[in-house]
Amino acid sequence: MAFESLGEKLQGVLKKLKGQGKISEKDLKAALREVRVALLEADVNYKVVKDFINSINERALGKEVLESLTPGQQVIKIVYDELTQLMGGSHSKLEISPKPPTIIMMVGLQGSGKTTSTGKLGRYLKKQGRRPLLVACDIYRPAAIKQLQVLGEQLDIPVFSLGDKTNPVDIAKAAVNHASYHGNDFVLLDTAGRLHIDDALMEELSAIERAINPTEILLVVDAMTGQDAVNVAEKFNETLNLTGVILTKLDGDTRGGAALSVKAVTGKPIKFAGMGEKLDALEPFHPERMASRILGMGDVLTLIEKAQESFDAKKAKEMQQKLLKAEFTLEDFLNQMQQMKNMGPLDQILDMIPGMNKAKLKGVEFDEKEFIRFQAIIQSMTKEERQKPHIINGSRRKRIALGSGTKVQDVNRLLKQFEQAQKMMKQLSGMATGKVKKGKFKLPFM
């Protein structure tokens, strides 16, 4: 999970301060020493760490404690504020050209996830009601054009290509004309990368920039390369008029040094973060929400947005009616599991819940294969069995297991979990209708 090791260390330091009635300068100095070590171990740029610690120290010693907060809580608030500022302060949206199309150049080193990020950004824009055009400007990497075309097919987004024999500058200019003629309001250029920064790469990118005057130039960097990601960003920023950064593989970077350094070093905001391999795993980057996650405060806003995107409003209303009537079938159970699965990996979802104790989750695996197994079991049942699970006796369980390619124990486990969910739904129904006495509501797993 993103920032896992850094988050644990910072939360540990701040937890010591939280319960203290009074914090001395010595206490603060000791705490900030631990914060400094945690940041350096997370591969955050040394100068960035130094400025960050100085800023916290200055504010913590010079600021009057708010009446509603203990000194410890005040320091936590200062750390949160500074962490948010370090990553950009607030969400930086994509710039939209007043005259379509909006042209976005995707640049970066080979292997940073540039082509995949181009597809993901196209999907994001399409969901916003836009009409993006993906453009294959990488004529050097074998199969780069084909990869973008495959992504375009999967996402049902048009891809513009002139093959690998045409100059990338000419491809870019032709693509913009094509977009204007066909009504595409966004043009996403997947440009060439190299295994290292060289003069030929930078000159080609500069030539494309001069030829089409893009609205945005987004640098795609692999968060897992740590300090190297910051060095790459610095070099690209010297040559091109970068407008923002897309951090990929942030879900796999437990340290987070790149995310905490790149804005401070380049002055360019992180606009998006890649949080997984799937094509929907690209999130707008919100510094304040990420700071909240790092400090263990959760991220309720992103959680709500994911739920709104994943859950069908009509089905949600139907479920509400079923709850009021105390009706909850295996078909409903399957539907709820599918919609939860659409929200993304469970470890990322739990990371957004305030107060979630990550230590208790150590060693717990959230196997998405379990969803697939349960789905196969429920789909192997008859319609009557799904609606009346109580009729599923021993012989039916054997038949269902055989039909779903699972074991009887798997069927038993599913039915047990469904029974617990059903009890909870009945209790929720009772609460909604006022039939449950105060203090009687209890979750099945408590």
C-alpha positions in Angstrom: 0.0 0.0 0.0 1.1 3.6 -0.7 3.2 5.2 2.1 2.6 2.1 4.3 6.0 2.1 6.1 6.2 5.9 6.3 2.7 6.1 7.6 3.2 3.6 10.3 6.3 5.4 11.6 4.8 8.9 11.5 1.6 7.6 13.2 3.8 6.0 15.9 5.7 9.3 16.6 2.5 11.4 16.7 0.7 9.0 18.9 3.3 9.6 21.6 2.6 13.4 21.4 -1.2 13.1 21.2 -1.8 12.1 24.8 0.6 14.5 26.4 -0.9 17.5 28.2 2.1 19.6 27.7 4.9 19.4 25.1 8.3 20.7 25.9 10.9 21.9 23.4 12.9 18.7 24.2 9.8 16.5 23.5 9.3 18.3 20.2 12.9 18.0 19.2 12.9 14.2 19.9 9.7 13.7 17.9 11.0 15.7 15.0 14.2 13.7 15.0 12.1 10.6 14.5 10.1 12.2 11.8 13.3 13.3 10.0 14.6 9.7 10.1 11.3 8.3 8.8 11.2 10.7 5.9 14.8 10.0 4.9 14.2 6.3 5.1 11.2 6.9 2.8 13.7 8.2 0.2 12.5 11.8 0.5 14.9 14.4 -0.9 17.3 15.6 1.9 16.8 19.3 1.3 13.0 18.8 1.3 13.2 17.0 4.6 15.3 19.7 6.1 12.9 22.5 5.1 9.9 20.4 6.1 11.3 19.8 9.7 12.3 23.5 10.1 8.9 24.6 9.0 7.1 22.3 11.5 9.5 23.3 14.3 9.0 27.0 13.7 5.2 26.7 13.7 5.0 24.4 16.7 7.2 26.6 18.9 5.8 29.9 17.8 2.1 29.2 17.5 -0.4 29.6 20.4 -2.2 26.4 21.1 -5.9 26.4 20.1 -8.3 26.3 23.0 -10.1 23.2 21.6 -6.9 21.2 21.1 -4.3 19.7 23.3 -0.7 20.6 22.4 -0.2 17.1 21.0 -3.2 17.5 18.7 -1.9 20.9 17.6 1.4 19.5 16.5 -0.4 16.7 14.6 -2.5 19.4 12.8 0.7 21.3 11.9 2.3 18.1 10.5 -0.8 17.5 8.5 -0.9 21.1 7.1 2.8 21.0 6.2 2.5 17.5 4.6 -0.4 18.8 2.5 1.6 21.8 1.4 4.6 19.7 0.6 2.6 17.7 -1.9 1.0 20.7 -3.5 -1.5 22.2 -1.1 -4.6 21.4 -3.1 -5.8 19.4 -6.1 -4.4 20.7 -9.4 -6.9 20.2 -12.2 -6.1 19.7 -15.9 -6.0 23.0 -17.8 -8.7 23.1 -20.5 -7.9 25.0 -23.7 -10.5 27.7 -24.5 -10.4 26.6 -28.1 -10.6 22.8 -28.6 -8.8 20.5 -28.7 -6.9 20.5 -25.5 -3.5 18.9 -26.3 -1.8 16.9 -23.6 1.8 15.6 -24.2 2.7 12.6 -22.1 6.5 12.4 -21.6 8.8 10.3 -19.5 11.4 7.6 -19.5 10.8 4.2 -21.1 9.2 1.8 -18.5 7.6 4.5 -16.4 4.1 3.4 -17.5 3.6 6.3 -20.0 1.5 4.4 -22.7 -0.7 2.7 -20.1 -1.2 6.1 -18.3 -2.2 7.6 -21.7 -4.9 5.0 -21.9 -6.0 5.5 -18.3 -6.2 9.2 -18.7 -8.2 8.7 -21.9 -10.7 6.6 -19.9 -10.8 9.2 -17.1 -11.7 11.9 -19.6 -14.2 9.8 -21.4 -16.0 9.2 -18.1 -16.1 13.0 -17.7 -18.1 13.2 -21.0 -15.1 14.2 -23.1 -14.1 12.8 -26.6 -10.4 12.0 -26.3 -8.1 10.9 -29.1 -5.0 8.8 -28.3 -2.0 9.5 -30.5 0.9 7.1 -31.2 4.0 9.2 -31.4 6.4 6.6 -30.1 7.9 5.2 -33.3 11.0 3.7 -31.7 9.9 1.2 -29.0 8.8 -2.2 -30.6 5.1 -2.7 -30.3 4.5 0.7 -28.7 1.9 1.6 -31.4 0.2 -1.7 -31.1 0.0 -1.4 -27.3 -1.8 1.9 -27.6 -4.1 0.5 -30.3 -5.0 -2.4 -28.0 -5.7 0.0 -25.1 -7.9 2.1 -27.4 -9.9 -1.0 -28.4 -10.4 -2.0 -24.8 -11.6 1.5 -23.8 -13.5 2.2 -27.1 -11.3 5.3 -27.6 -10.0 6.2 -31.1 -6.2 5.9 -31.7 -4.4 8.0 -34.3 -1.3 6.5 -36.0 0.8 7.1 -39.1 3.0 4.0 -38.5 6.6 4.0 -37.4 8.1 5.6 -40.5 6.7 9.1 -40.1 8.4 11.8 -38.0 6.8 12.2 -34.6 6.5 16.0 -35.1 4.5 15.4 -38.3 2.3 12.7 -36.5 1.5 15.2 -33.7 0.5 18.0 -36.1 -1.6 15.6 -38.2 -3.3 14.3 -35.1 -4.3 17.8 -34.0 -5.8 18.5 -37.4 -7.6 15.1 -37.3 -9.0 15.9 -33.9 -10.3 19.3 -34.9 -12.0 17.8 -38.0 -13.6 14.8 -36.1 -14.7 16.7 -33.0 -12.2 15.2 -30.5 -11.9 17.8 -27.6 -8.8 16.2 -26.1 -5.6 14.9 -27.8 -3.3 12.7 -25.8 0.1 12.3 -27.3 2.0 9.1 -26.2 5.6 10.3 -26.9 8.8 8.2 -27.0 10.9 7.5 -24.0 14.4 6.2 -23.5 16.1 4.1 -20.8 17.9 7.3 -19.8 17.7 11.0 -20.6 19.7 11.9 -23.7 19.9 14.9 -26.0 18.1 13.2 -28.9 15.1 12.4 -26.7 14.8 16.0 -25.3 15.3 17.6 -28.7 12.5 15.5 -30.2 10.1 16.4 -27.4 11.1 20.1 -27.7 10.3 20.0 -31.4 6.9 18.5 -30.8 6.2 21.1 -28.1 7.2 24.0 -30.5 5.1 22.5 -33.3 1.8 22.0 -31.5 2.0 24.2 -28.4 0.3 21.7 -26.0 -2.0 22.9 -23.2 -0.4 20.4 -20.8 2.9 18.5 -20.7 2.6 15.8 -18.1 5.6 13.9 -16.9 5.0 10.3 -16.1 7.3 8.9 -13.4 7.5 5.6 -11.7 7.0 6.3 -7.9 8.9 3.1 -7.0 12.2 4.5 -8.4 12.3 6.8 -5.4 14.9 9.6 -5.5 15.7 8.8 -9.2 12.1 9.8 -10.0 12.8 13.3 -8.6 16.1 13.5 -10.6 14.3 12.6 -13.8 11.6 15.2 -13.1 14.2 17.9 -12.5 16.0 17.1 -15.9 12.7 17.1 -17.9 11.6 20.3 -16.2 14.9 22.0 -17.3 14.1 21.4 -21.0 10.3 21.3 -21.3 7.6 23.5 -20.0 6.2 20.8 -17.7 2.7 21.6 -16.2 2.3 18.6 -14.0 3.3 15.0 -13.0 1.6 11.6 -13.1 3.0 9.3 -10.5 2.6 5.6 -11.5 2.8 2.5 -9.3 2.1 4.6 -6.2 0.1 1.6 -4.8 3.3 -0.5 -4.7 5.6 2.2 -3.2 5.5 1.7 0.6 8.0 4.6 1.1 6.5 7.5 -0.9 9.7 9.5 -1.3 8.9 10.5 -4.9 5.4 11.8 -4.1 6.7 13.9 -1.2 9.7 15.3 -3.1 8.7 15.9 -6.7 6.5 19.0 -6.1 9.0 20.7 -3.8 11.9 20.1 -6.2 10.2 20.9 -9.5 7.5 23.2 -8.5 5.1 21.2 -10.7 2.0 19.7 -9.1 1.2 16.0 -9.1 -2.1 15.8 -11.0 -2.8 12.1 -11.1 -1.6 9.0 -9.3 -1.6 5.4 -10.7 -3.0 3.2 -7.9 -2.9 -0.2 -9.7 -2.6 -2.0 -13.0 -6.2 -1.9 -14.1 -7.3 0.8 -16.5 -9.6 2.4 -14.0 -6.7 2.7 -11.4 -5.9 6.4 -12.1 -7.0 8.9 -9.4 -6.8 12.7 -9.4 -4.1 13.5 -6.8 -5.5 15.4 -3.7 -2.6 16.4 -1.4 -4.8 17.0 1.6 -6.4 13.5 1.2 -3.1 11.8 0.8 -1.7 13.6 3.9 -4.8 12.3 5.8 -4.1 8.7 4.6 -0.4 8.9 5.6 -1.3 10.1 9.1 -4.0 7.3 9.6 -6.9 9.7 9.4 -8.5 8.0 6.4 -9.8 9.5 3.2 -13.6 9.6 3.4 -14.1 11.8 0.4 -12.3 9.5 -2.0 -14.1 6.6 -0.5 -17.5 8.3 -1.1 -16.5 9.1 -4.7 -15.5 5.5 -5.4 -18.8 4.3 -4.0 -20.8 6.8 -6.1 -18.9 5.7 -9.2 -19.2 2.0 -8.5 -22.7 1.6 -7.0 -25.7 1.7 -9.2 -28.1 4.3 -7.9 -31.2 2.4 -9.1 -30.0 -0.8 -7.5 -29.2 1.1 -4.3 -32.8 2.3 -4.1 -34.1 -1.2 -4.7 -31.8 -2.4 -1.9 -33.2 0.2 0.4 -36.8 -1.0 -0.3 -35.7 -4.6 0.3 -34.1 -3.6 3.7 -37.4 -1.9 4.8 -39.2 -5.2 3.9 -36.5 -7.3 5.6 -35.8 -9.1 2.3 -32.2 -10.0 1.4 -31.5 -12.8 -1.0 -28.3 -14.5 -2.3 -28.8 -12.5 -5.5 -28.6 -9.3 -3.5 -25.5 -10.6 -1.7 -23.8 -11.3 -5.0 -24.7 -7.9 -6.3 -23.3 -6.2 -3.2 -20.1 -8.2 -3.5 -19.7 -7.3 -7.2 -20.2 -3.6 -6.5 -17.7 -3.7 -3.6 -15.2 -5.4 -6.0 -15.7 -2.5 -8.5 -14.4 0.0 -5.9 -10.9 -1.5 -6.1 -8.6 -3.6 -3.9 -9.9 -4.0 -0.4 -6.6 -3.0 1.2 -6.9 0.4 -0.5 -10.5 0.8 0.6 -9.7 -0.1 4.2 -6.8 2.5 4.0 -9.4 5.2 3.5 -11.5 4.4 6.6 -10.6 6.7 9.5 -9.2 5.0 12.5 -8.5 1.7 10.7 -5.9 -0.2 12.7 -3.4 -1.3 10.1 -1.5 -3.3 12.6 -4.4 -5.6 13.1 -4.6 -6.2 9.4 -1.0 -7.4 9.2 -0.9 -10.8 7.6 -4.5 -10.6 6.4 -4.9 -11.2 2.7 -7.7 -9.8 0.8 -8.0 -12.4 -1.9 -10.2 -11.2 -4.8 -10.4 -14.8 -6.0 -12.8 -15.4 -3.1 -15.3 -13.0 -4.9 -15.0 -15.1 -8.1 -15.4 -18.4 -6.1 -18.6 -17.1 -4.4 -19.9 -15.8 -7.7 -19.5 -19.2 -9.3 -21.3 -20.9 -6.4 -24.3 -18.5 -6.4 -24.5 -18.7 -10.2 -24.6 -22.6 -9.9 -27.8 -22.4 -7.8 -31.3 -22.4 -9.1 -33.4 -19.3 -8.9 -35.4 -20.8 -6.1 -32.2 -21.6 -4.1 -30.9 -18.1 -4.5 -34.2 -16.6 -3.2 -34.7 -19.3 -0.5 -31.3 -20.4 0.8 -32.9 -22.3 3.7 -33.9 -25.1 1.2 -30.3 -25.8 0.3 -29.7 -29.2 2.0 -26.7 -31.6 1.9 -27.4 -33.1 -1.6 -28.1 -29.6 -3.1 -24.8 -28.4 -1.6 -22.9 -31.3 -3.3 -24.6 -30.4 -6.6 -23.8 -26.7 -6.3 -20.1 -27.5 -5.4 -19.8 -29.8 -8.4 -21.4 -27.3 -10.8 -19.2 -24.4 -9.6 -16.0 -26.4 -9.5 -15.6 -25.7 -5.8 -15.8 -27.8 -2.5 -18.8 -28.3 -0.3 -16.8 -26.5 2.4 -16.7 -23.4 0.1 -20.5 -23.6 -0.3 -20.9 -23.9 3.5 -18.6 -20.9 4.1 -20.6 -18.8 1.6 -23.9 -19.7 3.2 -22.5 -18.9 6.7 -21.4 -15.5 5.6 -24.7 -14.9 3.8 -26.5 -15.8 7.0 -24.5 -13.3 9.0 -25.1 -10.6 6.4 -28.8 -11.4 6.4 -29.0 -11.0 10.2 -27.3 -7.6 9.9 -29.7 -6.5 7.2 -32.6 -7.5 9.4 -31.2 -5.4 12.2 -30.7 -2.5 9.9 -34.3 -2.9 8.7 -35.4 -2.8 12.4 -33.4 0.3 13.0 -35.0 2.0 10.0 -38.5 1.2 11.1 -37.9 1.8 14.8 -38.5 -1.8 15.9 -35.0 -2.3 17.4 -34.7 -1.3 21.0 -31.8 1.0 21.9 -28.6 -1.0 22.6 -29.9 -4.1 20.8 -28.2 -3.6 17.5 -25.1 -5.7 17.1 -23.0 -6.6 14.0 -22.7 -10.3 13.3 -19.0 -10.3 13.6 -18.8 -8.5 17.0 
